[in-house]
């Protein structure tokens, strides 16, 4: 039988506890519910008590000798970080494109030249399932080392039935074999295959009539995502794909307004998407629509930096009532990183989020963006024991001391997996 885990004497225990279980927006994104000299008791993988160390010492005084105790004196303790938007399951690498971009090629220039998504599609098709499993597991290990305990992963580097299923099946294997919670998204609509150029609607028919039924029948995904962008899928085509997914029980997500303004945020609100991603060029009307619909803005500041683009208007979105989450967008072409701490810092620098807002965006709101808020994203009784102990004393340091991995210990479902 596993020993209970008792983390005590945290300088700051950031719980993010709240009575209202909705995604946080406006002032609520700054309410971290910090307990000084904080303490957490975890048993059978589930948080049983959260409070001051004195409170838990009184409550568990007859059981202290049963527990595996971690003295967190002088350290920050937070929920495990949540990454709600990744393309973590892919084959190969695209470092040459980094040089091309520095030489002046744009994202769409590279894609139209056969690079970008199409290059990774070729490498992912060529990889065996075991090779893809090994590469993806290595990335998840890196996420874990950076304090991330829950990750969303998209398909979309197959663009044919066989490879899309291969990506999703690899993620399903990893759900069972890796400690990280890996939440799968089907994204057959990540790009139009070269063989369907000029016949985009025929490819959409393949997605709807051939891919979606199998994905749903094998229960390989929770969400259905589409790249709504000039030169990829129009708003009308995107709506058709997302509505078809809803008929199979797949919740809509949408890559929206990344390269050009394209009414993607408005479409996210219209179809009831749980989240809209990127949003660098979202219109004022789209932001207002998302605030009204409750669609979460999943912002990706590392991608904007890597592409040398102006970051999304995170400050404006929060102020206007949009719940904001942040993510690495881990992918081989525009954000090859697994560092959520770096992303939190970039959210502060490039999108003017406060340190408290950035931490909320990387925990509770991120969990809401992938329907995991009942299990993780905050330290509350009844939730999974997903906890990070950082080698710093307060949450402001986490954003201030950037480019450094401050993780000291990570627990996943009450099991120490890092440190």
C-alpha positions in Angstrom: 0.0 0.0 0.0 1.3 3.5 -1.0 2.3 5.8 1.8 0.3 9.1 2.0 2.2 12.1 0.7 2.5 15.1 3.0 4.0 18.3 1.6 4.4 20.8 4.4 5.8 24.3 5.2 5.6 25.7 1.7 6.5 29.4 1.7 3.6 29.8 -0.8 1.1 27.1 -1.6 -0.7 28.4 -4.7 -4.0 26.5 -4.6 -6.2 28.4 -7.2 -9.2 27.2 -5.2 -12.5 28.8 -6.0 -16.2 28.3 -5.4 -17.1 29.1 -9.0 -15.9 26.3 -11.2 -16.0 28.3 -14.5 -13.0 29.4 -16.5 -11.5 32.5 -15.0 -11.6 35.9 -16.6 -10.9 39.6 -15.7 -10.0 40.0 -12.0 -10.5 36.4 -11.2 -7.4 35.4 -13.1 -5.3 37.1 -10.4 -6.9 35.3 -7.5 -4.4 32.5 -6.7 -5.7 31.6 -3.2 -2.3 31.4 -1.7 -1.7 29.8 1.6 1.5 30.8 3.4 3.3 28.0 5.4 1.0 25.7 3.3 0.5 22.0 3.4 -1.1 19.3 1.2 -2.0 15.7 2.2 -2.4 13.2 -0.7 -3.6 9.7 -0.4 -4.3 7.1 -3.0 -3.4 9.7 -5.6 -6.1 12.1 -4.5 -5.8 15.3 -2.5 -7.4 14.8 0.9 -6.5 18.1 2.7 -5.2 21.5 1.9 -4.4 24.2 4.5 -1.8 25.7 6.7 0.8 23.3 8.1 -0.5 23.9 11.6 -4.0 22.9 10.5 -2.8 19.7 8.9 -0.5 18.9 11.8 -3.5 19.0 14.1 -5.7 17.0 11.7 -3.1 14.3 11.0 -1.2 14.2 14.2 -2.0 10.5 14.7 -0.9 9.6 11.2 2.2 11.6 10.6 4.4 8.6 10.9 2.5 6.9 8.0 3.3 9.6 5.5 6.2 10.3 3.1 7.0 13.9 4.2 8.5 16.6 2.0 9.7 19.7 3.8 8.9 22.6 1.4 10.3 25.3 3.6 11.3 28.3 1.5 9.8 26.9 -1.6 6.9 27.6 -3.9 4.3 24.8 -4.4 1.7 24.9 -7.2 -0.6 22.7 -9.1 1.0 20.7 -11.9 1.1 22.8 -15.1 -1.4 22.0 -17.9 -0.5 22.4 -21.6 -3.8 22.6 -23.5 -2.5 22.8 -27.1 0.3 20.6 -28.5 1.2 18.7 -31.6 3.4 16.4 -29.5 3.0 13.2 -31.6 5.0 13.7 -34.8 7.9 12.2 -36.7 11.2 13.8 -37.7 12.5 17.4 -37.2 12.6 20.6 -39.2 15.6 22.6 -38.1 16.4 23.6 -41.6 13.2 25.7 -41.7 14.5 27.7 -38.8 17.4 28.9 -41.0 15.0 29.5 -43.9 12.8 31.7 -41.8 15.9 33.7 -40.6 16.8 34.2 -44.2 13.4 35.8 -44.9 11.0 33.0 -45.8 7.5 33.3 -44.3 5.4 30.6 -42.7 3.2 30.2 -45.8 6.3 30.5 -48.2 7.8 27.4 -46.4 4.5 25.6 -46.5 3.8 26.3 -50.2 7.3 25.0 -51.0 6.5 21.6 -49.6 7.9 22.3 -46.1 5.9 23.1 -43.0 3.1 20.8 -42.1 3.6 18.8 -45.3 7.2 18.0 -44.4 6.3 16.7 -41.0 3.4 14.8 -42.6 5.8 12.9 -44.8 8.1 12.1 -41.9 5.2 11.0 -39.7 3.8 8.8 -42.4 7.2 7.1 -42.8 7.7 6.5 -39.0 6.6 3.2 -37.6 4.1 3.3 -34.7 6.9 2.3 -32.3 9.2 5.0 -33.6 6.5 7.6 -33.2 5.8 6.2 -29.7 9.5 6.6 -28.7 9.8 10.1 -30.0 6.6 11.3 -28.4 7.4 9.7 -25.1 10.7 11.6 -25.0 8.9 14.9 -25.5 6.4 14.0 -22.7 9.4 13.2 -20.4 10.6 16.7 -21.1 7.2 18.2 -20.4 7.2 16.4 -17.0 10.7 17.7 -16.2 9.3 21.3 -16.7 6.5 20.8 -14.3 3.7 19.8 -16.8 1.5 17.0 -15.6 -1.3 17.2 -18.2 -0.9 17.6 -22.0 -3.3 17.9 -24.9 -2.1 16.3 -28.1 -3.4 16.7 -31.7 -3.1 14.5 -34.7 -2.9 16.3 -38.0 0.5 15.1 -39.4 -1.1 12.3 -41.2 -3.7 13.9 -43.5 -4.8 10.3 -44.5 -6.8 7.9 -42.5 -4.0 5.4 -41.7 -1.6 8.0 -40.3 -4.1 10.0 -38.5 -5.2 6.8 -36.7 -1.5 6.0 -36.1 -1.0 9.3 -34.3 -4.1 8.9 -32.2 -3.3 5.2 -31.3 0.2 6.2 -30.2 -1.3 8.8 -27.9 -3.8 6.2 -26.6 -0.9 3.9 -25.8 0.9 6.7 -24.0 -2.2 7.5 -22.0 -1.8 4.0 -20.6 2.0 3.8 -20.4 3.1 7.4 -19.4 2.4 9.1 -16.2 1.2 12.3 -17.9 -2.4 12.7 -18.6 -2.5 13.0 -22.5 -5.8 14.3 -23.8 -6.2 13.5 -27.6 -7.6 15.8 -30.3 -8.4 14.8 -33.9 -7.1 17.3 -36.4 -7.4 15.7 -39.8 -8.1 19.3 -40.9 -4.6 20.6 -40.2 -3.8 21.2 -43.8 -5.0 20.1 -47.3 -2.9 17.3 -48.7 -1.0 18.1 -51.8 -3.0 15.5 -53.7 -6.2 17.4 -52.9 -4.9 20.9 -54.0 -7.8 22.5 -55.8 -10.1 19.8 -54.5 -10.4 20.9 -50.9 -14.0 20.0 -50.5 -13.2 16.4 -51.6 -10.7 16.2 -48.8 -13.3 17.5 -46.4 -15.6 14.7 -47.5 -12.8 12.3 -46.6 -12.5 13.8 -43.1 -16.3 13.7 -42.5 -17.2 10.4 -44.2 -14.0 8.3 -43.6 -12.0 9.7 -40.7 -14.5 10.9 -38.2 -16.5 7.7 -38.0 -13.5 5.6 -37.2 -12.0 8.1 -34.7 -15.4 8.2 -32.9 -15.9 4.4 -33.1 -12.5 3.7 -31.6 -12.9 6.5 -29.0 -9.5 7.9 -30.0 -10.2 11.7 -29.5 -12.1 14.0 -27.2 -11.9 17.1 -29.4 -12.0 18.0 -33.2 -9.8 20.8 -34.4 -9.4 22.6 -37.7 -6.9 25.1 -39.1 -9.2 28.0 -40.3 -6.7 30.1 -42.3 -6.3 31.8 -45.7 -5.0 29.1 -48.0 -6.0 26.3 -45.7 -9.7 26.0 -44.7 -12.2 28.8 -45.1 -14.6 29.7 -42.2 -17.4 27.9 -44.1 -15.4 24.8 -44.6 -14.2 24.9 -41.0 -17.7 25.2 -39.7 -18.8 22.2 -41.8 -15.9 20.1 -40.3 -16.6 21.2 -36.7 -20.4 20.6 -37.0 -19.7 17.2 -38.4 -17.5 16.4 -35.5 -20.2 17.5 -33.0 -22.5 14.8 -34.4 -19.9 12.2 -33.3 -19.6 13.7 -29.9 -16.3 15.5 -30.6 -16.0 18.9 -28.9 -14.9 21.7 -31.3 -11.6 23.5 -31.1 -10.3 25.9 -33.8 -6.9 27.3 -34.9 -8.1 30.8 -35.6 -6.8 34.1 -36.9 -3.1 33.1 -36.7 -1.7 34.5 -39.9 -4.4 36.8 -41.2 -7.7 38.1 -39.8 -10.2 35.5 -41.0 -13.3 35.6 -38.6 -12.0 32.5 -36.8 -12.7 33.9 -33.4 -16.3 34.7 -34.5 -16.7 31.2 -35.8 -15.4 29.7 -32.5 -18.1 31.5 -30.7 -20.7 30.5 -33.3 -20.1 26.8 -33.1 -19.6 26.8 -29.3 -15.9 25.8 -29.5 -14.4 25.1 -26.0 -11.4 27.1 -27.1 -9.9 29.1 -30.0 -6.2 28.9 -30.5 -3.5 31.3 -31.6 -5.7 34.4 -32.3 -2.8 36.7 -33.2 -5.0 38.6 -35.6 -8.4 38.2 -33.9 -10.8 41.1 -34.5 -12.4 43.2 -31.8 -15.7 41.7 -32.8 -14.2 38.2 -32.5 -12.9 38.9 -29.0 -16.2 40.3 -27.9 -18.0 37.2 -29.4 -15.7 34.9 -27.4 -16.3 36.8 -24.2 -20.1 36.3 -24.7 -19.9 32.7 -25.7 -17.4 31.6 -23.0 -14.9 30.3 -25.5 -11.5 30.1 -24.0 -8.6 31.9 -25.8 -5.7 29.5 -25.9 -2.7 31.8 -26.6 0.7 30.7 -27.8 3.3 33.3 -27.2 6.3 31.1 -28.0 4.9 30.5 -31.5 4.6 34.2 -32.1 8.2 34.7 -30.9 9.5 31.9 -33.1 7.7 33.3 -36.1 8.7 36.8 -35.2 5.1 37.9 -35.1 3.3 40.3 -32.8 1.8 38.3 -30.0 -1.9 38.0 -29.4 -3.7 40.7 -27.4 -3.8 38.8 -24.2 -4.2 41.9 -22.0 -7.1 43.1 -24.0 -8.8 39.7 -24.0 -8.6 39.4 -20.2 -9.8 42.9 -19.7 -12.8 42.4 -22.0 -13.9 39.2 -20.2 -12.3 36.4 -22.2 -10.9 33.5 -20.2 -7.3 33.1 -21.3 -5.1 29.9 -21.3 -1.6 29.6 -22.5 0.4 26.8 -24.2 3.7 25.8 -25.7 2.1 24.8 -29.0 4.9 22.2 -29.0 5.4 21.3 -32.7 8.4 20.8 -35.0 7.9 23.9 -37.2 6.9 27.0 -35.2 7.4 26.2 -31.5 9.7 23.3 -30.8 9.6 23.7 -27.0 8.3 21.8 -24.0 8.9 24.6 -21.5 5.7 26.0 -20.0 7.7 28.1 -17.6 9.2 29.9 -20.6 5.7 30.3 -22.1 4.5 31.9 -18.8 7.3 34.4 -18.9 6.6 35.2 -22.6 3.0 35.7 -21.7 4.0 38.4 -19.3 6.5 40.1 -21.6 4.8 39.9 -25.0 1.1 39.9 -24.0 1.2 41.9 -20.7 -0.3 39.3 -18.5 0.6 39.7 -14.8 2.6 36.8 -13.2 -0.6 35.7 -11.4 -2.6 35.7 -14.6 0.1 33.8 -16.4 0.0 31.1 -13.7 -3.8 30.8 -13.8 -3.6 30.6 -17.6 -1.1 27.7 -17.3 -3.0 25.8 -14.7 -6.7 26.2 -14.0 -7.8 27.9 -17.3 -5.6 25.5 -19.3 -7.4 22.6 -17.6 -10.7 24.1 -18.5 -9.7 24.4 -22.1 -9.4 20.5 -22.3 -12.2 19.7 -19.8 -9.8 18.5 -17.1 -10.7 21.1 -14.5 -12.6 18.6 -12.3 -9.3 16.6 -12.0 -6.4 19.0 -12.1 -5.4 22.6 -12.5 -5.8 23.6 -8.8 -5.0 22.1 -5.4 -8.3 21.2 -3.9 -9.7 18.3 -2.0 -10.9 15.5 -4.4 -8.6 16.4 -7.2 -5.6 14.4 -8.4 -2.4 14.9 -6.5 -0.7 16.8 -9.4 1.8 19.0 -7.6 5.1 20.9 -8.4 7.6 22.0 -5.8 9.8 24.8 -7.3 13.2 25.9 -6.2 12.1 29.4 -5.6 10.1 31.0 -2.8 7.2 32.8 -4.5 5.2 32.8 -7.8 6.6 36.1 -9.0 10.0 34.6 -9.2 8.7 31.9 -11.5 8.0 34.6 -14.1 10.9 36.9 -13.2 13.8 34.4 -13.5 13.2 33.3 -17.1 15.0 30.7 -19.2 15.7 28.6 -16.1 13.9 25.3 -15.1 13.1 25.8 -11.4 11.4 22.5 -11.0 12.6 20.6 -8.0 10.0 17.9 -7.4 6.9 16.8 -9.4 4.2 14.5 -8.1 1.6 13.0 -10.5 -1.4 11.5 -8.8 0.5 11.4 -5.6 3.6 9.6 -7.0 6.9 11.4 -7.1 7.9 11.3 -10.8 10.6 14.1 -10.9 13.2 14.8 -8.1 
